[in-house]
Amino acid sequence: MLKSAQRGLADAQNESIETDSQFDLAVEAAHKFALAALRREGYRSENRITVYQTLTHTIGVSNADIQIFLKAHNERNLASYQGRIDIGEKLLADLIAATKRLSTAVAKLAPPA
């Protein structure tokens, strides 16, 4: 899962692909990293919002980054379920930066006992 998340994050930073694709890759990478942190603590969740909200407890992610992940999740849902695709460059940049920080934090986690 982590290798897939790392590849997705790297691909999300490729400015030669469409912004929507970059956004999708970044959202998926963020979710995989967040899920890895949650699973490291012995928990599972099928709810993406819960996975993001637990980051403050699993690896100490800032509330600001959690808000970025939640906003990105909301935008992803609007695109998927309502066909609305209006991803701003600032949200994409913020999401990639927050996902990079999340990736670094997850990489520092000790393997499960």
C-alpha positions, 0 to 999 in steps of 0.5 A: 500500500505504501509503495502505491501511495508513494507512486501516486504522490510522485505522479500527482506532482507531474505537471504534464498531466491534467489537473483533475488527474493530479488531484485524483492521484493526490487524494488517493495517495493521501488516503493510502498514507492515512489508512496505513497510519490507522492500520499501524495502530491496529484499526481499520475503517471503510469511512474516508472521513474517519481515516482522515480525522484519526490522523491527529491521534495516529501520527499527530497531523496538524488540524490544518492538514486534516482540513485540507484532506477533508476539503479534498475528499469533499471535492472528490465526492462532488466530482464523482457523484455530481460531475462537478470538476472545479479543482483549484490550483491552490487546493491541489498545491495544498493537498500535495504539500499536506500529502508529502508531510503525511508521507514523511510522518508515515515513513517514520513509523515503526513497524507494528509489533 
